[in-house]
Amino acid sequence: MSFNLRSLPMDKDATIDRITAQGELGRRIRDMGLVPGMTIKVIGKAPLRDPVALRIGGSTISLRNSEADYIEVEAL
């Protein structure tokens, strides 16, 4: 069962199920390496929970919650 990336708890691995963003935002998300099938982990959240830091392979990226809302994941 997939759910929104924003709901993924800290230090929990998940696989990207699908990206629902279209247009420029969808392209930008995919350009960061966030594509279906990738394994990700939330490694940090700002004090107000925005942005969120993600570990993808050996890289760390950050996303705003408004961007994370377009990424559906499945917990491992």
N, C-alpha and C positions, 0 to 999 in steps of 0.2 A: 504494500500500500504506500503510495507516495504522498508527500506533504511538502509544504512550503519550506524553503531553506531557512527562512527567518525563525522557524520553530525548532530547528536542529539544536540540541543542547551542546554545550562546550565539550570538546574532546571526544566526540562521537563521530565515527566514520560513516559516510553515506556515499551512495552512488547517484550521480545526476541522472534523473529519469527523463526529464524534458525541459526545454526552455520555451516559455510561452511568449516572450517578448518578440515584437515584430520590428521591422524597420531598423533605424539607426541604433536603438538600444539593443535589439537582438544581435546585431552585428558586433557591437562593442563588447557584449558579454561573451560571445563566441571567440572574438579576437583575444580575449584574456585567457583563453584555454578552457573555458567552462563549456564543455560539450557533453551531450549524453554519453553515459558509460564511464566518465571520469570519476575517480574516487576523491572525495574531499573531506576535510575535517575543519570544524570551527575551532580556532585556537585562541581567539580573543574577541572581546566585545568592549566597546567604549563604555564609559560610565552611564551614559544615557542610552546604551544599547545600539548606537548608530555612530560609526560604521562597525562592521563585523570583519574580523581578519580570518582568512581561510588559508589552509595548507593544501596545495595541489602539487603532488609529486614533491620536488625539492624547492618549490617556490611558495612565497607567501604573498597574497593579494588582499586588498580590502574592498568591500562593497558597501554601498549604502543599503539600508533596509528596503528602500523603494526599488532598488535593482534586484535584491535578493528575493523579493516577492514574485518575480517572474521565473524563478528557478525551482523546479519540483525535484525532490530527492527521495531516495529510499534508503532507510537506515540499514546498515550491515550488522 
